[in-house]
């Protein structure tokens, strides 16, 4: 089975290279109108790279994912189940703007959360999967949508 680079990534890379070439050319051109046109065209060529970056880091623009990732980062190995729930309560207060993650599985050795999609349709199933042993958090996994 072979894999190739997705065309969006190729387009982003080509746009980045083209933008760098155009911005370097700006310093060699003497006409102001042409300089402005080169800068504007370079910015337009950077658009695919910006979209790829935003797709790779949705927390930059989506507060739901940013809060959910903060929740994941706040979980430290060795925490008790009560400490995990305290982290959740701190980041998701009852009167806060975010909807509390749903607990999808809970038993003696595991605890799993799904991010609530709130008013959005996507992403709708970011998950945090926790494993406990002897009452302490032993492993944590972030499962993106």
N, C-alpha and C positions, 0 to 999 in steps of 0.2 A: 504494500500500500504506500503510495507516495502522497506527499502533501506539498502544497505550494503556498506562497504568500498570497493572502487575500488582496484583491485589486484595490480595496480602499486603502490599505497600508502602502501599496505601491504609489497610488495617487498622492497620498500624503507626503511620502518621501520625495517624489518628483516636484511637488509643490514647494516643499521646503528648499530643495536645491535651486529651483527656479527663482524663488524669492531672494535667496542669498545672492545669486548672480545679479538680479535686478538691483538690489540694494547696493551692491559693490559698484555697479555701473552708474548709479546716481552720482557718485563722486567724480566721475570722469565727464559727465555731461554738463554743459554750461547754460543751457536754456532752462529757465525756471519751469515753464509749462511741461517740458519733457521730464524734468526731475519729479514734478508732482505726479505725472501720469505713471512713471516707473514705481514710485512709492505706493500709489493706489493699486496698481496691478500686482505688486509684490504682496500687499496685504490680502488681496483677493486670492492669490495663490496659496496663502497660508491657511485659508479656511478649511480645507480637508484635514490638515494636520491638527487644527484646533478641534474639529469635530471628533477625530480619533482620540485625542487626549481626553475630551469630555466623556466619551463613551467608555474609556478605560478607567476613569476616575469619576463616577457619577456623584460621589459625595461632595465634589466641588460645587455642584449646582443643586443638589437635592438634600434638603435638611433631614428628611426621613432616614436616608441612608447614612448621613453624617452622624446622626444621633445613635443609630443602630451600631455603626462601627465603633463609636465611642464606648458603647455598652460592651462590645466584644473586647476592646482594648483595656477596659477597666477590670476585666476578669483576670485574676492572677491565680496561677497554679498554687494549690495549698489552701485556697479559700473554702469555707464551709458553704453549705447550701444557703444558710441564712445570710451570709455575707454576699453571696451572688444576688439574692433577692434584694438586699440593701442597695447594691449598685444599680439594679433595675429601678428601684423606687426613687433613687436620687436622680437618674436621668429621665425617668418617666413619671413625674409627679402627677397625682390625680387631677389637678387643675392645670396641667401643662398643655402645650400645643400639640404634642405628639401622642398618638394612641399607643397604649402599652402592647408590647409584643405578646403574641399568643403562645402559651405553653402547649406544645403538641404531643410531647411524650415526657412522662415523669415516673420514675421508679427509684428504687434504692441506689442504682448504679448509674443512672443517666437522667439528664434534664435537657430538653430541646425546645428552642424558641423559633417562631417564625415572625418576621417583621410584618406588622399590620400595614396593608397597602393604603390605608386612609382613604382619601378621595381619588387616588390614582389607580390606574389599572396595571401598570408595570413600574418597577419590578414588584412582584407580588409574593415571592417565596424565598427571600433571603433567609438563611437559617443559621442558628448558632447551636451547635451540638456539643454538650458537655458530658464528660465521663467522670464519675466519682468512685473512689475506693477508700474505705475506712472513713467515710464522711468528709473527705477532702477532694477538692477538684484535682483530677489527675491529668486530664487532657481537654483541650477545647479546639473546635474546628469551626471555621467560618465557611459556610456554603453559599456562594453567590447565586443569584437568580439564574 
